[in-house]
Amino acid sequence: MSDAGNFDDFPNRVGTGAIKWEPEHLKAKFGVSDVLPMWVADMDFETAPCVVEALKKRLEHPLFGYTRVFERYRQAVIAWFESQHGWQIEQPWICHAPGIVAAMNLLIQALTAPGDKVVIQPPVYYPFFGSVRDNGRELLLNTLKIDGEGLYQIDFDQLEEQLADDKTRLFMLCNPHNPGGRVWARQDLISLVELCIRYDVVVLSDEIHCDLVWSPFKHLPLPLADKRILEQCVVCTASSKSFNLAGLQTSDIIIPSASLRRKYRAQLHRSGLSDPNIMGLVATEAAYRYGLPWLKELRTQLASNLEQVEAFFAQQLPGVILMSTQATYMVWFNLQSYGVMAKIAERTLLEHGKVALNPGYIFGAAGDDWMRINFACPPTTLSEGLQRIKRGLDAL
Ligand SMILES: Cc1ncc(COP(=O)(O)O)c(C=O)c1O
């Protein structure tokens, strides 16, 4: 099998159960199924050939009993974060989770009590809200502000008040930020750490998009901004966004503090989730060991796709404000020039454009007049999608 990636086309995903494509899932979510899906954050690209190769090889040993995370796996994770992000993770810090959303829920259960307060920064990836509310904790919203350059900035004054509240136990950071595609500046992270240390609040840093950051920006793992946060942070990572493996439900939760780790593992155990999926481990290990050349090709493709989106909006939809995407394969655009909310735009895009995007309101009220496009697909699909978006927006 060749090492080269295929970014020109992809096999039909209907019939595979894909949440993004399966007509029954589209119908349940959007009320229609004849739409081009450019919503949920998975890519219409085959994964790296080295990952497929490793999975096939594992199938040659047809025994799939209970499995625990093994040393070779941990070494692959450690080597990846050291080589890609300059972060030295110690072997005992690596904990397993069947996905980061699962980990968020488990961490909230493990590290906070009902009635405790948790700070999040909307508009933000929607499970941040659910994981707090559904577990009976109180949400404090440190809503992001938009600066003169149209980028999200943190309201540190409000954040300080919220962290100073005696009931605040946890701060959930999205780093890089989804849906804004923001790479936080080193100084932002340093200031966050300072406040969390001052008020003794644990930080959950969701770094799932860390490998998909666009030049000249660079991902900074939270503990590298200020190592004093090590004993007070949990960094959520996975190969799933970088290598398109979300269906394998495998992620790594890095917890340097022994006491936080004990609490997390106890909750994992109580929930019956201690045993990982063997195929997820095999895929992640292969991705981290052998997948860098493919990831580089992917990044080149995604950077070119991003240019395609920006050029299309500049030429065909010049009144629409796109937030500048520094990371992730998502573009976040504003509907102000149409004078409508995402609730209306969503329907018009579905009915007239035949395209499914994520409406901004799911990321909190601060996203009410925004929409999110997933541009991780072959250029021809992207061209078709952009034409559909224009048709939908023109009908507003
Ligand atoms: C910021 C962020 N965190 C977590 C996830 C999902 O993680 P998982 O599939 O591991 O639950 C996503 C998926 O889009 C995401 O954007």
The ligand as a Tripos MOL2 file, in Angstrom:
@<TRIPOS>MOLECULE
LIG
   16    16     1     0     0
SMALL
NO_CHARGES

@<TRIPOS>ATOM
      1 C1        -13.1690   20.8060   20.6960 C.3       1 LIG1
      2 C2        -13.6570   19.3950   20.5290 C.ar      1 LIG1
      3 N1        -13.5460   18.5250   21.5530 N.ar      1 LIG1
      4 C3        -13.9520   17.2460   21.4440 C.ar      1 LIG1
      5 C4        -14.5220   16.7800   20.2740 C.ar      1 LIG1
      6 C5        -15.0300   15.3760   20.1820 C.3       1 LIG1
      7 O1        -14.1720   14.4900   20.7690 O.3       1 LIG1
      8 P1        -14.5030   12.9340   20.8370 P.3       1 LIG1
      9 O2        -14.9740   12.5300   19.4760 O.co2     1 LIG1
     10 O3        -13.2020   12.3370   21.2220 O.co2     1 LIG1
     11 O4        -15.5540   12.7850   21.8810 O.co2     1 LIG1
     12 C6        -14.6530   17.6500   19.1910 C.ar      1 LIG1
     13 C7        -15.2810   17.1800   17.9400 C.2       1 LIG1
     14 O5        -15.6320   17.9230   17.0790 O.2       1 LIG1
     15 C8        -14.2160   18.9830   19.3120 C.ar      1 LIG1
     16 O6        -14.3100   19.8500   18.3090 O.3       1 LIG1
@<TRIPOS>BOND
     1     1     2 1
     2     2     3 ar
     3     2    15 ar
     4     3     4 ar
     5     4     5 ar
     6     5     6 1
     7     5    12 ar
     8     6     7 1
     9     7     8 1
    10     8     9 2
    11     8    10 1
    12     8    11 1
    13    12    13 1
    14    12    15 ar
    15    13    14 2
    16    15    16 1
@<TRIPOS>SUBSTRUCTURE
     1 LIG1         1 GROUP 0 **** ****
